[in-house]
Amino acid sequence: MQHTKLFSGTHTWYVFGRDPDKLPQIIDTNQYLICDNDTNLLLDPGGIETFSAMLASVASICEIKDLKYLFASHQDPDIISSLGLWDKATPHAKLYAPWLWEGFLKHFGCHNIEYVGIPDEGMVLDLPSVKLQFVPAHYLHSSGNFHVYDPISKILMSGDVGAALEPPGTPMFVEDFKAHTKKMELFHKRWMPSNSAKNDWISRVREMDIDILAPQHGRLFKGDDVKRFLDWFEALEVGVATPRGDQTRTAAAA
């Protein structure tokens, strides 16, 4: 499991992904870790199939006992089906996740970790060096969904917004935005069901100072590509099913 440092200052951000040992049938995912004075937070820790690689990668950076918080943006298995294993590895931790999904997420196993339901309007999590904002992103694509904004690093972890399905070995950052849109279009048209929810999110996010937009699949956006993405997403008509059910898989192989 590769990891890349995204920010280093009062606290540190890492992204994990591009696992060369991942089964080819499993969609590649990005997981994120914030380290802040021995109070660490793992964002969208991933599916059960990636747990062993993630545990080893996180342990190479910090003590597992210092992993105090987990965050799940929504209920999908690629986000959080590893919960039952983290429940054993970090029984002292708290899981911040949408209140809507508590009864569903606990099917993955949550006997020790304390579940903290995020209210629909969002909330703030105080770490030693930064106040993280859990930003509402409902219906993008889940009916109960949140993103995470860090006003110090200026990183927005954007879940499935900005996602692209690409083959193994893809670079971590977008290098050619125009070419990259072809790898995002089908995903966003099919998986984002609401133009009104999309436009509400864009209005909220345009008010933030963002250096890095960090989705859960594919490449990250930085600098001017953040605005390029927002402009592209705003113009895109979403909630559009295609007649061919295999087009999302085709995009992953492009």
Disulfide bonds with the S-S distance in Angstrom:
none
